[in-house]
Amino acid sequence: MGNNQSEATREFHENYAKAGDVEHPTRGHIQYYQNKTIPNDFVFLKEKVTEDPTESAEITNFIQNRISIKHPNLTPCVTHLQEDDNYWLSKKYIHSMAFGESNKNLEGEISNNKKEFLNIKNYSEPEMWYLANSITNVDLTLSREGGAYHGDIQPANIGLTENGKTQIVDSALINMGKSSYSRMLFDKKVKAALSPELLDQLKEKKITPTCDASRQESWALGMTMLCAGTNSNLDDFYDWSVPCLKQSVLNERLNSLNGKYSPQMYSFVEGCLEQSEDRRTSMENHETYLRPYQREINNMTLDFKKTNVVKTSTKTTVVVPATTKKTEYTKVVDNNDFLNNLTESLPAPARGDSRLNIDYDNFFEKPVTILKTYEGEFKF
């Protein structure tokens, strides 16, 4: 019998001492280690063990691919450790990944926000847009460069630095590509922000569910945003014993965003939480919508209540200089026919008006209600 350690493994154990084992609600079994010379430096290790050399090689390739992805809001994997344990008739291949641990996470912050009964803290609109943007960017980066979305977006997995920046650990890496759905299927302690279509399949115990992965991620993003905007947690919205949504609670708290935040923020979260998967906004559409506002978002200054920005996640507003004479009427058209019908449906004095500045790049999969104001504001 013997144990073969790599140089990286020996170096790690020289610098870190084991501080304990934990059953984490979203990461499974993990081990905490503390830096021997820097007491405030903690990392957690996640292990994957196999006796199959082919599987071990596949694990190595998967880990190396995922840890090569760099993003300012993605928690980096500090190191990948490999050990071989030799027994009389078998050999174990042990893969360990070390991640830096954030001091806080969104779930804990939400809990703290609710502690003072008469002084409940709410996230500001700029903070909400920053949260939405950072999660969207990380998720799409993982999908494009790592071959899979994050897979478990929820407040417990959104780490926060001391200055309020998000740090997200790659769930697909920690769980070796195992989805939150499959983990919930075989472990009742696991909780995740599953969409309505996945909840239905989970109740039927389908081994291989079908869904649009991008729109499942969008649902989880919307649930995370709703938790942040209403100081809620996932337990408020799910009955895990069934499992199913508490639809009345979800509707009530979603409606509470309308007025507390701008119509654009309400519309963004509403688009994430469409019950119909076909009508739900995709992560790629979120990216398109958020792209023009990156500077304001990252400076935490984007607040639609205080600016003249007129885009929303499901609507586009066209503004022309206001006049004193107004005539209003409403028409509903499909988005596919929107551009073709626009010119013909405008009042005659407005057709061909060079003052119209229409943004064509952000139409979502919903009918558009058009409120036209003659020589005034045109809202779509």
N, C-alpha and C positions, 0 to 999 in steps of 0.2 A: 504494500500500500504506500501511497505517496501523494504529495501535493505539489503541483508545479505552478508557481506564481510568476506573473510577468513583472518586469521592472516597475511598471506603472502601479501595479498592485502593491508591491513592497513599499514603494515611495508613499502611497496613500496611507498605508497603515503606520508608517513612521510618523506621519503628520497628524493623523486623526485617531481618536479613541472612540469606541462604541459607547453611545449614551443611552440606548434602549431600543426596543422593538415596539411597533405600533400597528394596530389594524386601522388603517385610514379609510374613511367612508368612500372616497373616490379613487384612491391609489392602491387599495388592498394592503397586503403586508409590506411594510417598509421598515428600514433600520435607520436610526438617527446616529450621526457621528459628530463629535465636537473637535474643533481644532485644538491641539495640545498647547499651542502658544498664543492663540487668539480666541479667548473664551466665547466671544459673541459670534464666532463663525461656526454655523451649523450647516450640515448638508444631510440629505437623506439618500439612502441607497435603495434601489429596486433591483431585485434579482430575478433572473430567468435561468432555470436549470434544465438540462436535457442530457440524455444518454446517447442520443443519435448524432454522430459526427456531421451528417449531412444537414440536419436541422440546426446544429450549432453554427455551421458556415452560413446558413440562411439568416440566422439571428444576427450574426456579425454584420452581414451586408445590410440588413434592415436598419440596425442601429447606426452604422456608419453613414447611411444615406440620410437618416432623420437628424442626426446631430450635426451634419454639415450645413443645415439650414440656419441662416442667421437673420434675425429680426430684432429690433430694439425692444419689442414687447414680448419676446419669446424667451423664457428662462433657459439659459444654455445648460447643456449637459456638461458638467465639470470634467468628467472623465468616464471612460468605458474600461472596466476592469475585467480580465479574463483569467480564470483559473481552471486547471484540470485536476480532478480528484480521481486517483486510481485505486480501485478496489480489487479483490481477488479475481472476480470474473466480470467486472464491469468498469466503466469509466464515466465519470460525470463531467460535463462541461458547464461551468458556472459563469454566467455573464452578469455583471453588476454595473449599474449606471448611477453616478452620483450627480445630484442636482443641488444647487443653492436654494435655500429656503427663504421665502419672503416672510417678513415679520408679521404681516397682516394679510387678510384676504377680504374680498368683497362681502362674503357672508358674515364675517366677524364685524365688519364696519357697519353693516345694516343692523346687526344686533345692538351695537353700541349706540347707533342713532336713535333707537327706540327706548333707551333706558330712562331718559328724563321725560316724565309724563307731560309736562307743560312746555318743554323746550326740545321738541323732536327736530332733529336736523334732517333737512332734505338735500339731496344732491341737486346742484344748480344745473341749468340747461347746458352751459359749456362743459361741465363735467360729464353729463349724460352723452353729449355728442362725442367727447373724447373716448368714453368707454365703448360706445358703439363702433367708432372708427378703428380703435386699436384691436378689438376682437375680430372685426371683419378683415382687417389687414393680415393679422396672424393666421386666421383660418384659411384664407385664400392662398397665402404663402405656403402653408403646410400642404394644401391640396395640390398646388402646381409644382412644387419642388420635391415633395415627399410622397406624392401619390395617393394621399388620403386627407380628408378634413380632420380637424381636431377631434370631433366625435363625442365630446362631453362638456360642452359649454354650459356652465352654471356658476352661480356666485362663489361656491366653495372652491372652484378651480381658477378664480381670477385673483392672483396675488397682487398686493399693492406695496410699493416702496414707501419710504418715509415721506417723499415729496409727492405722493399720490399717483405715480405712474404705474400702469398695469404691467404685470409680469405673469405670463401664462405658461404653465408647464404643458408640454406636449403629451396629451392623454394617450394618443395612439402609440407613442414610444414607451410610456410607462406600462401600458397594458398590452404591449406587443401586438398591436393591431386589433385586439379584441374590442368589439363595439360595446357601448354602454347598454344597448339592447340585449346582446347576448349575455353580458354580465348580470343584468337584471333577471334574465330568464332562468339562470341557474343559482342566483344568490339574492334572496329577498332583502338582504341588508343594503344592497346597492340601490341608489336613487339617482335618477337622471331626468332632465327636462325633455321627455319624449313627446313627440307630436301626437295629435289625435289618431292618425292612421297607424302609427307604431303601437300606441296603447291598445288599439283594437286587436292587432295581431299578437301582442303580448298576452292578452286575455285568452286567445286561442292557442297560445304556446307554440306558435310557428317557429320552427328552427331557423328558417331562412326568410326573413321578412322582406317585403318589397317597399321601397319608398324612393323619393327623389332626395338624394343625400344633401344637396345644396339647400333645399327647402326645409329639410329636417334641421340643419344647422341654423337656418333663419328662425325657425320656431324657438330653438334653444336660446338664440340671441335675444329674441323678443321676450322670453320668460326672464332672462337675466336683467334686461332693461326694466321690465315691469317690477321685478323685485327691488331694484335700485331706486326706481322712481316712487315706490309706495312703501318702502321699508318693510318688505315682505320676504319670506323664504319659500322654497319649493313646497314645503309641507302645507303651506296655506292654500295651494292651488291643486294639490293632488291627494286623492284617497289611495294610498299605496296598497291597501288590502284588496282592492278590486283587480288591477289598478285602473283609475279613471280620473278625469279632470273634474274639479269642482267648478263647473262652468259659471254658475251664478257669481261666485267669488271672483273669478277671472274677469267677467264682464264688468262687475262693479268697480274693481280696482283699475281696470283699463280705462273706464270712463272717468275715473278721478284724475287721470293725467290731463284730460281736456280742460284747460283753464289754468292748471298749475304750471304747465309748460306750453310752449307755442303749438299752434295747429300742426306745424311741420313735425315736431317731435311726437305728438300724439299720432299723426298719420304714419310715421316711421314704425312705431311700435305696433300699431294696428295692422300694418301690412305684414309684419312678421308673424302675427298671431291669427291670421286668416284660418278658419277651420278647414276650408277646402285647400288641399295641397296645390291644386292647379291655379288657384287665385293668390296663393301666398308669394310674397316677394322673395326672390332668390338672393343668395349672398353676392352673386355677381352684379345684380341690379343695385344692391346696396352700395357696392364699390363704385359703380358708375355715378350714383347720386352724390356720394360723399367726396368724390375726387376734386371738384372745383374748390372745396373749402378746407383743404389740408392745412394751409397756414393758420387759419383762424382756429381750426380744431386743435392742432398741436400746441397753440398758444393759449388754449382754453378761453377763447373770446367769442366763439360762435354762439350767438343767442338771437334767434329769429324774432323774438319780441322787441329787440333793440336795434334791428337792422332792416334794410329794405330788400334783403334777399328774399326771393319769391318762389324758390323751388321746394317741392315736397316729394316724399317718396312715391306717392301715388298720383300726384297731380302736378301740372305745370301751369304757372301763371304768366300771362302776357300783359304787360303794362304799357299804356300809352298815356300821354299827358291828359289830365282831367279837364273837363269843361263843365259848364253849369247845366248843359242840356243832357239829359240821360233818358234812354229807353231800354228797359231790361226785358229779356226773355230767356227761357231755358230750353236746352235740347240735349238729348243723350245720344251719343254715338259710340261705336266700338273703336278701340284704339287703332285697330288695323285700318279703319276707314277715316281716322281722324284727320290726317294730313290732306287726304284727297278731298274731304268734304269741307275743310276749313274755309277756303277762299269763297266757295259758293254760299256758305252759311252766314258769312259776316254781313252786317248792314252795308248797303251800297256805298256810303261815304267812306267806309273803312277799307274797302277792298283796294289792294295795291298801295296802302298807306305805308310809306317808307319808314315811319316811326315805329312800326311793329318790330319787336325783337324777340323772335320765337326760338326757344331752346328745344331742339329736336331730339336730343340724345337720351332722354330719360322717360320713356313711356312704359308703363307697367301693364300687366295683364288684367286690367279691369275696365269696365265701361267708364267713359268719362262724361260727367255732367258739365255742360258748358253754359255758364252764365255770361251773357254778352251785354255790355253796357255801351250804348251808342255814343261814340266820341268820348268814351270815358275809360273805365277799366274793363279788361277782358279777362275773366277768370276761368281757368279750366281745371 
